[in-house]
């Protein structure tokens, strides 16, 4: 089992067979800290819209309203 939010997400995807054990998910080092911010914002949005976990997205939007444009996943 994974650790942290990435581990929880990977574990959830593996349990639903959307992600196989062959695919490894690793975060880069602290050099890419700004990427972590984008990852957190995107993950918060997905958690709110797909999993009903609203709190992180509500906190972000309370401080800085974010406009989201969803693209058709073709």
PDB file of N, CA, C and O in Angstrom, chain B, residues numbered from 101:
ATOM      1  N   UNK B 101       0.840  -1.186   0.000  1.00  0.00           N
ATOM      2  CA  UNK B 101       0.000   0.000   0.000  1.00  0.00           C
ATOM      3  C   UNK B 101       0.880   1.243   0.000  1.00  0.00           C
ATOM      4  O   UNK B 101       1.991   1.235   0.531  1.00  0.00           O
ATOM      5  N   UNK B 102       0.362   2.319  -0.609  1.00  0.00           N
ATOM      6  CA  UNK B 102       1.132   3.549  -0.700  1.00  0.00           C
ATOM      7  C   UNK B 102       0.975   4.407   0.531  1.00  0.00           C
ATOM      8  O   UNK B 102       0.226   4.077   1.450  1.00  0.00           O
ATOM      9  N   UNK B 103       1.696   5.519   0.536  1.00  0.00           N
ATOM     10  CA  UNK B 103       1.599   6.459   1.637  1.00  0.00           C
ATOM     11  C   UNK B 103       1.209   7.809   1.088  1.00  0.00           C
ATOM     12  O   UNK B 103       1.473   8.107  -0.076  1.00  0.00           O
ATOM     13  N   UNK B 104       0.582   8.630   1.910  1.00  0.00           N
ATOM     14  CA  UNK B 104       0.200   9.965   1.487  1.00  0.00           C
ATOM     15  C   UNK B 104      -0.927   9.937   0.470  1.00  0.00           C
ATOM     16  O   UNK B 104      -1.476   8.878   0.165  1.00  0.00           O
ATOM     17  N   UNK B 105      -1.272  11.123  -0.059  1.00  0.00           N
ATOM     18  CA  UNK B 105      -2.392  11.209  -0.988  1.00  0.00           C
ATOM     19  C   UNK B 105      -2.111  10.474  -2.285  1.00  0.00           C
ATOM     20  O   UNK B 105      -3.026   9.899  -2.875  1.00  0.00           O
ATOM     21  N   UNK B 106      -0.851  10.479  -2.746  1.00  0.00           N
ATOM     22  CA  UNK B 106      -0.524   9.749  -3.970  1.00  0.00           C
ATOM     23  C   UNK B 106      -0.717   8.259  -3.758  1.00  0.00           C
ATOM     24  O   UNK B 106      -1.255   7.573  -4.627  1.00  0.00           O
ATOM     25  N   UNK B 107      -0.291   7.759  -2.627  1.00  0.00           N
ATOM     26  CA  UNK B 107      -0.460   6.345  -2.317  1.00  0.00           C
ATOM     27  C   UNK B 107      -1.921   5.963  -2.197  1.00  0.00           C
ATOM     28  O   UNK B 107      -2.330   4.909  -2.683  1.00  0.00           O
ATOM     29  N   UNK B 108      -2.712   6.809  -1.554  1.00  0.00           N
ATOM     30  CA  UNK B 108      -4.145   6.528  -1.420  1.00  0.00           C
ATOM     31  C   UNK B 108      -4.822   6.518  -2.781  1.00  0.00           C
ATOM     32  O   UNK B 108      -5.656   5.654  -3.054  1.00  0.00           O
ATOM     33  N   UNK B 109      -4.470   7.468  -3.636  1.00  0.00           N
ATOM     34  CA  UNK B 109      -5.055   7.523  -4.976  1.00  0.00           C
ATOM     35  C   UNK B 109      -4.662   6.294  -5.781  1.00  0.00           C
ATOM     36  O   UNK B 109      -5.510   5.675  -6.424  1.00  0.00           O
ATOM     37  N   UNK B 110      -3.398   5.941  -5.751  1.00  0.00           N
ATOM     38  CA  UNK B 110      -2.932   4.765  -6.480  1.00  0.00           C
ATOM     39  C   UNK B 110      -3.610   3.503  -5.957  1.00  0.00           C
ATOM     40  O   UNK B 110      -4.017   2.649  -6.745  1.00  0.00           O
ATOM     41  N   UNK B 111      -3.734   3.376  -4.640  1.00  0.00           N
ATOM     42  CA  UNK B 111      -4.392   2.210  -4.062  1.00  0.00           C
ATOM     43  C   UNK B 111      -5.847   2.122  -4.514  1.00  0.00           C
ATOM     44  O   UNK B 111      -6.332   1.041  -4.851  1.00  0.00           O
ATOM     45  N   UNK B 112      -6.539   3.256  -4.522  1.00  0.00           N
ATOM     46  CA  UNK B 112      -7.935   3.292  -4.957  1.00  0.00           C
ATOM     47  C   UNK B 112      -8.051   2.881  -6.427  1.00  0.00           C
ATOM     48  O   UNK B 112      -8.938   2.108  -6.789  1.00  0.00           O
ATOM     49  N   UNK B 113      -7.162   3.395  -7.266  1.00  0.00           N
ATOM     50  CA  UNK B 113      -7.202   3.058  -8.691  1.00  0.00           C
ATOM     51  C   UNK B 113      -6.860   1.589  -8.931  1.00  0.00           C
ATOM     52  O   UNK B 113      -7.429   0.956  -9.820  1.00  0.00           O
ATOM     53  N   UNK B 114      -5.944   1.054  -8.152  1.00  0.00           N
ATOM     54  CA  UNK B 114      -5.608  -0.370  -8.305  1.00  0.00           C
ATOM     55  C   UNK B 114      -6.787  -1.257  -7.888  1.00  0.00           C
ATOM     56  O   UNK B 114      -7.052  -2.275  -8.527  1.00  0.00           O
ATOM     57  N   UNK B 115      -7.491  -0.878  -6.826  1.00  0.00           N
ATOM     58  CA  UNK B 115      -8.629  -1.675  -6.365  1.00  0.00           C
ATOM     59  C   UNK B 115      -9.758  -1.691  -7.393  1.00  0.00           C
ATOM     60  O   UNK B 115     -10.496  -2.673  -7.482  1.00  0.00           O
ATOM     61  N   UNK B 116      -9.901  -0.627  -8.161  1.00  0.00           N
ATOM     62  CA  UNK B 116     -10.950  -0.577  -9.182  1.00  0.00           C
ATOM     63  C   UNK B 116     -10.443  -1.061 -10.532  1.00  0.00           C
ATOM     64  O   UNK B 116     -11.159  -0.985 -11.530  1.00  0.00           O
ATOM     65  N   UNK B 117      -9.221  -1.555 -10.567  1.00  0.00           N
ATOM     66  CA  UNK B 117      -8.595  -2.101 -11.779  1.00  0.00           C
ATOM     67  C   UNK B 117      -8.411  -1.059 -12.880  1.00  0.00           C
ATOM     68  O   UNK B 117      -8.377  -1.402 -14.061  1.00  0.00           O
ATOM     69  N   UNK B 118      -8.293   0.201 -12.497  1.00  0.00           N
ATOM     70  CA  UNK B 118      -7.997   1.260 -13.461  1.00  0.00           C
ATOM     71  C   UNK B 118      -6.497   1.497 -13.571  1.00  0.00           C
ATOM     72  O   UNK B 118      -6.026   2.167 -14.490  1.00  0.00           O
ATOM     73  N   UNK B 119      -5.767   0.944 -12.631  1.00  0.00           N
ATOM     74  CA  UNK B 119      -4.319   1.092 -12.594  1.00  0.00           C
ATOM     75  C   UNK B 119      -3.747  -0.265 -12.223  1.00  0.00           C
ATOM     76  O   UNK B 119      -4.188  -0.896 -11.262  1.00  0.00           O
ATOM     77  N   UNK B 120      -2.767  -0.704 -12.989  1.00  0.00           N
ATOM     78  CA  UNK B 120      -2.185  -2.010 -12.702  1.00  0.00           C
ATOM     79  C   UNK B 120      -0.970  -1.863 -11.792  1.00  0.00           C
ATOM     80  O   UNK B 120      -0.422  -0.770 -11.644  1.00  0.00           O
ATOM     81  N   UNK B 121      -0.567  -2.944 -11.201  1.00  0.00           N
ATOM     82  CA  UNK B 121       0.586  -2.935 -10.304  1.00  0.00           C
ATOM     83  C   UNK B 121       1.881  -2.650 -11.048  1.00  0.00           C
ATOM     84  O   UNK B 121       2.862  -2.226 -10.436  1.00  0.00           O
ATOM     85  N   UNK B 122       1.901  -2.874 -12.358  1.00  0.00           N
ATOM     86  CA  UNK B 122       3.119  -2.641 -13.135  1.00  0.00           C
ATOM     87  C   UNK B 122       3.467  -1.160 -13.241  1.00  0.00           C
ATOM     88  O   UNK B 122       4.635  -0.813 -13.416  1.00  0.00           O
ATOM     89  N   UNK B 123       2.473  -0.283 -13.138  1.00  0.00           N
ATOM     90  CA  UNK B 123       2.722   1.150 -13.258  1.00  0.00           C
ATOM     91  C   UNK B 123       3.126   1.710 -11.905  1.00  0.00           C
ATOM     92  O   UNK B 123       2.375   1.609 -10.935  1.00  0.00           O
ATOM     93  N   UNK B 124       4.319   2.303 -11.844  1.00  0.00           N
ATOM     94  CA  UNK B 124       4.802   2.909 -10.602  1.00  0.00           C
ATOM     95  C   UNK B 124       4.498   4.391 -10.612  1.00  0.00           C
ATOM     96  O   UNK B 124       4.644   5.053 -11.640  1.00  0.00           O
ATOM     97  N   UNK B 125       4.079   4.911  -9.479  1.00  0.00           N
ATOM     98  CA  UNK B 125       3.833   6.338  -9.329  1.00  0.00           C
ATOM     99  C   UNK B 125       4.800   6.877  -8.290  1.00  0.00           C
ATOM    100  O   UNK B 125       4.758   6.473  -7.128  1.00  0.00           O
ATOM    101  N   UNK B 126       5.662   7.777  -8.702  1.00  0.00           N
ATOM    102  CA  UNK B 126       6.626   8.382  -7.797  1.00  0.00           C
ATOM    103  C   UNK B 126       6.584   9.892  -7.972  1.00  0.00           C
ATOM    104  O   UNK B 126       6.372  10.392  -9.077  1.00  0.00           O
ATOM    105  N   UNK B 127       6.785  10.610  -6.882  1.00  0.00           N
ATOM    106  CA  UNK B 127       6.919  12.061  -6.958  1.00  0.00           C
ATOM    107  C   UNK B 127       8.391  12.405  -7.120  1.00  0.00           C
ATOM    108  O   UNK B 127       9.267  11.716  -6.599  1.00  0.00           O
ATOM    109  N   UNK B 128       8.644  13.478  -7.846  1.00  0.00           N
ATOM    110  CA  UNK B 128      10.014  13.952  -8.019  1.00  0.00           C
ATOM    111  C   UNK B 128      10.482  14.598  -6.714  1.00  0.00           C
ATOM    112  O   UNK B 128       9.707  14.747  -5.770  1.00  0.00           O
ATOM    113  N   UNK B 129      11.727  14.968  -6.675  1.00  0.00           N
ATOM    114  CA  UNK B 129      12.284  15.583  -5.477  1.00  0.00           C
ATOM    115  C   UNK B 129      11.730  16.970  -5.211  1.00  0.00           C
ATOM    116  O   UNK B 129      10.862  17.451  -5.939  1.00  0.00           O
ATOM    117  N   UNK B 130      12.225  17.603  -4.181  1.00  0.00           N
ATOM    118  CA  UNK B 130      11.738  18.920  -3.775  1.00  0.00           C
ATOM    119  C   UNK B 130      12.047  20.003  -4.787  1.00  0.00           C
ATOM    120  O   UNK B 130      11.543  21.119  -4.662  1.00  0.00           O
ATOM    121  N   UNK B 131      12.870  19.701  -5.795  1.00  0.00           N
ATOM    122  CA  UNK B 131      13.188  20.685  -6.824  1.00  0.00           C
ATOM    123  C   UNK B 131      11.940  21.119  -7.591  1.00  0.00           C
ATOM    124  O   UNK B 131      11.897  22.216  -8.147  1.00  0.00           O
ATOM    125  N   UNK B 132      10.942  20.265  -7.617  1.00  0.00           N
ATOM    126  CA  UNK B 132       9.736  20.548  -8.385  1.00  0.00           C
ATOM    127  C   UNK B 132       8.570  20.941  -7.482  1.00  0.00           C
ATOM    128  O   UNK B 132       7.430  20.543  -7.723  1.00  0.00           O
ATOM    129  N   UNK B 133       8.853  21.712  -6.457  1.00  0.00           N
ATOM    130  CA  UNK B 133       7.819  22.087  -5.487  1.00  0.00           C
ATOM    131  C   UNK B 133       6.654  22.814  -6.138  1.00  0.00           C
ATOM    132  O   UNK B 133       5.519  22.641  -5.693  1.00  0.00           O
ATOM    133  N   UNK B 134       6.880  23.619  -7.170  1.00  0.00           N
ATOM    134  CA  UNK B 134       5.776  24.308  -7.829  1.00  0.00           C
ATOM    135  C   UNK B 134       4.864  23.328  -8.545  1.00  0.00           C
ATOM    136  O   UNK B 134       3.665  23.578  -8.671  1.00  0.00           O
ATOM    137  N   UNK B 135       5.405  22.230  -9.010  1.00  0.00           N
ATOM    138  CA  UNK B 135       4.572  21.196  -9.616  1.00  0.00           C
ATOM    139  C   UNK B 135       3.663  20.574  -8.568  1.00  0.00           C
ATOM    140  O   UNK B 135       2.533  20.195  -8.875  1.00  0.00           O
ATOM    141  N   UNK B 136       4.141  20.466  -7.340  1.00  0.00           N
ATOM    142  CA  UNK B 136       3.313  19.930  -6.267  1.00  0.00           C
ATOM    143  C   UNK B 136       2.076  20.795  -6.067  1.00  0.00           C
ATOM    144  O   UNK B 136       0.994  20.272  -5.799  1.00  0.00           O
ATOM    145  N   UNK B 137       2.220  22.102  -6.193  1.00  0.00           N
ATOM    146  CA  UNK B 137       1.080  23.005  -6.031  1.00  0.00           C
ATOM    147  C   UNK B 137       0.029  22.723  -7.094  1.00  0.00           C
ATOM    148  O   UNK B 137      -1.153  22.598  -6.776  1.00  0.00           O
ATOM    149  N   UNK B 138       0.444  22.621  -8.352  1.00  0.00           N
ATOM    150  CA  UNK B 138      -0.498  22.325  -9.437  1.00  0.00           C
ATOM    151  C   UNK B 138      -1.139  20.953  -9.215  1.00  0.00           C
ATOM    152  O   UNK B 138      -2.335  20.780  -9.452  1.00  0.00           O
ATOM    153  N   UNK B 139      -0.357  19.996  -8.768  1.00  0.00           N
ATOM    154  CA  UNK B 139      -0.867  18.655  -8.496  1.00  0.00           C
ATOM    155  C   UNK B 139      -1.917  18.696  -7.393  1.00  0.00           C
ATOM    156  O   UNK B 139      -2.942  18.020  -7.485  1.00  0.00           O
ATOM    157  N   UNK B 140      -1.670  19.481  -6.353  1.00  0.00           N
ATOM    158  CA  UNK B 140      -2.617  19.597  -5.247  1.00  0.00           C
ATOM    159  C   UNK B 140      -3.924  20.237  -5.712  1.00  0.00           C
ATOM    160  O   UNK B 140      -5.004  19.771  -5.349  1.00  0.00           O
ATOM    161  N   UNK B 141      -3.836  21.295  -6.508  1.00  0.00           N
ATOM    162  CA  UNK B 141      -5.038  21.973  -7.004  1.00  0.00           C
ATOM    163  C   UNK B 141      -5.851  21.014  -7.871  1.00  0.00           C
ATOM    164  O   UNK B 141      -7.060  20.883  -7.684  1.00  0.00           O
ATOM    165  N   UNK B 142      -5.199  20.350  -8.811  1.00  0.00           N
ATOM    166  CA  UNK B 142      -5.900  19.409  -9.686  1.00  0.00           C
ATOM    167  C   UNK B 142      -6.487  18.240  -8.889  1.00  0.00           C
ATOM    168  O   UNK B 142      -7.623  17.832  -9.130  1.00  0.00           O
ATOM    169  N   UNK B 143      -5.720  17.707  -7.949  1.00  0.00           N
ATOM    170  CA  UNK B 143      -6.209  16.592  -7.128  1.00  0.00           C
ATOM    171  C   UNK B 143      -7.389  17.008  -6.263  1.00  0.00           C
ATOM    172  O   UNK B 143      -8.320  16.228  -6.062  1.00  0.00           O
ATOM    173  N   UNK B 144      -7.355  18.227  -5.752  1.00  0.00           N
ATOM    174  CA  UNK B 144      -8.463  18.731  -4.941  1.00  0.00           C
ATOM    175  C   UNK B 144      -9.736  18.835  -5.763  1.00  0.00           C
ATOM    176  O   UNK B 144     -10.823  18.507  -5.288  1.00  0.00           O
ATOM    177  N   UNK B 145      -9.593  19.296  -7.002  1.00  0.00           N
ATOM    178  CA  UNK B 145     -10.751  19.412  -7.894  1.00  0.00           C
ATOM    179  C   UNK B 145     -11.332  18.032  -8.201  1.00  0.00           C
ATOM    180  O   UNK B 145     -12.547  17.843  -8.137  1.00  0.00           O
ATOM    181  N   UNK B 146     -10.481  17.082  -8.530  1.00  0.00           N
ATOM    182  CA  UNK B 146     -10.950  15.724  -8.843  1.00  0.00           C
ATOM    183  C   UNK B 146     -11.602  15.093  -7.614  1.00  0.00           C
ATOM    184  O   UNK B 146     -12.645  14.449  -7.726  1.00  0.00           O
ATOM    185  N   UNK B 147     -10.999  15.272  -6.456  1.00  0.00           N
ATOM    186  CA  UNK B 147     -11.571  14.711  -5.231  1.00  0.00           C
ATOM    187  C   UNK B 147     -12.954  15.290  -4.956  1.00  0.00           C
ATOM    188  O   UNK B 147     -13.852  14.573  -4.515  1.00  0.00           O
ATOM    189  N   UNK B 148     -13.127  16.581  -5.216  1.00  0.00           N
ATOM    190  CA  UNK B 148     -14.423  17.220  -4.977  1.00  0.00           C
ATOM    191  C   UNK B 148     -15.472  16.779  -5.992  1.00  0.00           C
ATOM    192  O   UNK B 148     -16.604  16.468  -5.622  1.00  0.00           O
ATOM    193  N   UNK B 149     -15.101  16.753  -7.264  1.00  0.00           N
ATOM    194  CA  UNK B 149     -16.093  16.480  -8.304  1.00  0.00           C
ATOM    195  C   UNK B 149     -16.355  14.994  -8.520  1.00  0.00           C
ATOM    196  O   UNK B 149     -17.447  14.617  -8.945  1.00  0.00           O
ATOM    197  N   UNK B 150     -15.385  14.158  -8.240  1.00  0.00           N
ATOM    198  CA  UNK B 150     -15.562  12.724  -8.523  1.00  0.00           C
ATOM    199  C   UNK B 150     -15.773  11.873  -7.272  1.00  0.00           C
ATOM    200  O   UNK B 150     -16.359  10.794  -7.346  1.00  0.00           O
ATOM    201  N   UNK B 151     -15.291  12.361  -6.115  1.00  0.00           N
ATOM    202  CA  UNK B 151     -15.321  11.530  -4.908  1.00  0.00           C
ATOM    203  C   UNK B 151     -16.049  12.176  -3.734  1.00  0.00           C
ATOM    204  O   UNK B 151     -16.125  11.581  -2.659  1.00  0.00           O
ATOM    205  N   UNK B 152     -16.583  13.377  -3.918  1.00  0.00           N
ATOM    206  CA  UNK B 152     -17.328  14.028  -2.851  1.00  0.00           C
ATOM    207  C   UNK B 152     -16.494  14.528  -1.693  1.00  0.00           C
ATOM    208  O   UNK B 152     -17.039  14.835  -0.633  1.00  0.00           O
ATOM    209  N   UNK B 153     -15.180  14.619  -1.869  1.00  0.00           N
ATOM    210  CA  UNK B 153     -14.285  15.134  -0.826  1.00  0.00           C
ATOM    211  C   UNK B 153     -14.094  16.629  -1.081  1.00  0.00           C
ATOM    212  O   UNK B 153     -13.163  17.029  -1.779  1.00  0.00           O
ATOM    213  N   UNK B 154     -14.968  17.443  -0.521  1.00  0.00           N
ATOM    214  CA  UNK B 154     -15.058  18.854  -0.885  1.00  0.00           C
ATOM    215  C   UNK B 154     -14.095  19.791  -0.161  1.00  0.00           C
ATOM    216  O   UNK B 154     -13.728  20.830  -0.709  1.00  0.00           O
ATOM    217  N   UNK B 155     -13.691  19.453   1.027  1.00  0.00           N
ATOM    218  CA  UNK B 155     -12.964  20.402   1.883  1.00  0.00           C
ATOM    219  C   UNK B 155     -11.722  21.036   1.239  1.00  0.00           C
ATOM    220  O   UNK B 155     -11.618  22.262   1.255  1.00  0.00           O
ATOM    221  N   UNK B 156     -10.775  20.271   0.674  1.00  0.00           N
ATOM    222  CA  UNK B 156      -9.595  20.926   0.087  1.00  0.00           C
ATOM    223  C   UNK B 156      -9.961  21.909  -1.033  1.00  0.00           C
ATOM    224  O   UNK B 156      -9.394  22.999  -1.109  1.00  0.00           O
ATOM    225  N   UNK B 157     -10.898  21.530  -1.893  1.00  0.00           N
ATOM    226  CA  UNK B 157     -11.306  22.416  -2.990  1.00  0.00           C
ATOM    227  C   UNK B 157     -11.989  23.667  -2.450  1.00  0.00           C
ATOM    228  O   UNK B 157     -11.767  24.760  -2.970  1.00  0.00           O
ATOM    229  N   UNK B 158     -12.809  23.527  -1.425  1.00  0.00           N
ATOM    230  CA  UNK B 158     -13.476  24.682  -0.819  1.00  0.00           C
ATOM    231  C   UNK B 158     -12.452  25.640  -0.206  1.00  0.00           C
ATOM    232  O   UNK B 158     -12.602  26.856  -0.317  1.00  0.00           O
ATOM    233  N   UNK B 159     -11.431  25.112   0.430  1.00  0.00           N
ATOM    234  CA  UNK B 159     -10.390  25.954   1.038  1.00  0.00           C
ATOM    235  C   UNK B 159      -9.662  26.746  -0.048  1.00  0.00           C
ATOM    236  O   UNK B 159      -9.450  27.950   0.093  1.00  0.00           O
ATOM    237  N   UNK B 160      -9.283  26.070  -1.124  1.00  0.00           N
ATOM    238  CA  UNK B 160      -8.578  26.748  -2.214  1.00  0.00           C
ATOM    239  C   UNK B 160      -9.449  27.844  -2.821  1.00  0.00           C
ATOM    240  O   UNK B 160      -8.985  28.968  -3.018  1.00  0.00           O
ATOM    241  N   UNK B 161     -10.699  27.526  -3.116  1.00  0.00           N
ATOM    242  CA  UNK B 161     -11.580  28.493  -3.764  1.00  0.00           C
ATOM    243  C   UNK B 161     -11.973  29.639  -2.849  1.00  0.00           C
ATOM    244  O   UNK B 161     -12.272  30.733  -3.329  1.00  0.00           O
ATOM    245  N   UNK B 162     -11.979  29.417  -1.563  1.00  0.00           N
ATOM    246  CA  UNK B 162     -12.286  30.508  -0.636  1.00  0.00           C
ATOM    247  C   UNK B 162     -11.178  31.563  -0.673  1.00  0.00           C
ATOM    248  O   UNK B 162     -11.444  32.757  -0.539  1.00  0.00           O
ATOM    249  N   UNK B 163      -9.949  31.118  -0.854  1.00  0.00           N
ATOM    250  CA  UNK B 163      -8.809  32.036  -0.882  1.00  0.00           C
ATOM    251  C   UNK B 163      -8.590  32.629  -2.271  1.00  0.00           C
ATOM    252  O   UNK B 163      -8.300  33.818  -2.406  1.00  0.00           O
ATOM    253  N   UNK B 164      -8.730  31.806  -3.293  1.00  0.00           N
ATOM    254  CA  UNK B 164      -8.460  32.225  -4.674  1.00  0.00           C
ATOM    255  C   UNK B 164      -9.423  31.513  -5.608  1.00  0.00           C
ATOM    256  O   UNK B 164      -9.184  30.359  -5.963  1.00  0.00           O
ATOM    257  N   UNK B 165     -10.513  32.172  -6.019  1.00  0.00           N
ATOM    258  CA  UNK B 165     -11.457  31.503  -6.931  1.00  0.00           C
ATOM    259  C   UNK B 165     -10.754  31.014  -8.197  1.00  0.00           C
ATOM    260  O   UNK B 165      -9.953  31.735  -8.793  1.00  0.00           O
ATOM    261  N   UNK B 166     -11.059  29.796  -8.592  1.00  0.00           N
ATOM    262  CA  UNK B 166     -10.419  29.159  -9.737  1.00  0.00           C
ATOM    263  C   UNK B 166     -11.480  28.837 -10.781  1.00  0.00           C
ATOM    264  O   UNK B 166     -12.513  28.246 -10.468  1.00  0.00           O
ATOM    265  N   UNK B 167     -11.217  29.227 -12.013  1.00  0.00           N
ATOM    266  CA  UNK B 167     -12.112  28.889 -13.118  1.00  0.00           C
ATOM    267  C   UNK B 167     -11.609  27.588 -13.740  1.00  0.00           C
ATOM    268  O   UNK B 167     -10.434  27.468 -14.087  1.00  0.00           O
ATOM    269  N   UNK B 168     -12.509  26.621 -13.874  1.00  0.00           N
ATOM    270  CA  UNK B 168     -12.151  25.310 -14.403  1.00  0.00           C
ATOM    271  C   UNK B 168     -12.847  25.094 -15.729  1.00  0.00           C
ATOM    272  O   UNK B 168     -14.049  25.330 -15.859  1.00  0.00           O
ATOM    273  N   UNK B 169     -12.092  24.647 -16.706  1.00  0.00           N
ATOM    274  CA  UNK B 169     -12.650  24.254 -18.001  1.00  0.00           C
ATOM    275  C   UNK B 169     -12.354  22.780 -18.199  1.00  0.00           C
ATOM    276  O   UNK B 169     -11.199  22.378 -18.333  1.00  0.00           O
ATOM    277  N   UNK B 170     -13.417  21.973 -18.215  1.00  0.00           N
ATOM    278  CA  UNK B 170     -13.221  20.538 -18.413  1.00  0.00           C
ATOM    279  C   UNK B 170     -13.262  20.247 -19.903  1.00  0.00           C
ATOM    280  O   UNK B 170     -14.115  20.762 -20.626  1.00  0.00           O
ATOM    281  N   UNK B 171     -12.337  19.421 -20.351  1.00  0.00           N
ATOM    282  CA  UNK B 171     -12.258  19.026 -21.748  1.00  0.00           C
ATOM    283  C   UNK B 171     -12.879  17.654 -21.924  1.00  0.00           C
ATOM    284  O   UNK B 171     -12.839  16.822 -21.018  1.00  0.00           O
ATOM    285  N   UNK B 172     -13.448  17.423 -23.088  1.00  0.00           N
ATOM    286  CA  UNK B 172     -14.012  16.123 -23.416  1.00  0.00           C
ATOM    287  C   UNK B 172     -12.865  15.120 -23.503  1.00  0.00           C
ATOM    288  O   UNK B 172     -11.914  15.346 -24.252  1.00  0.00           O
ATOM    289  N   UNK B 173     -12.931  14.006 -22.749  1.00  0.00           N
ATOM    290  CA  UNK B 173     -11.796  13.079 -22.699  1.00  0.00           C
ATOM    291  C   UNK B 173     -11.676  12.158 -23.922  1.00  0.00           C
ATOM    292  O   UNK B 173     -11.433  10.963 -23.755  1.00  0.00           O
ATOM    293  N   UNK B 174     -11.834  12.658 -25.095  1.00  0.00           N
ATOM    294  CA  UNK B 174     -11.738  11.826 -26.304  1.00  0.00           C
ATOM    295  C   UNK B 174     -10.335  11.420 -26.576  1.00  0.00           C
ATOM    296  O   UNK B 174     -10.073  10.718 -27.553  1.00  0.00           O
TER     297      UNK B 174
END
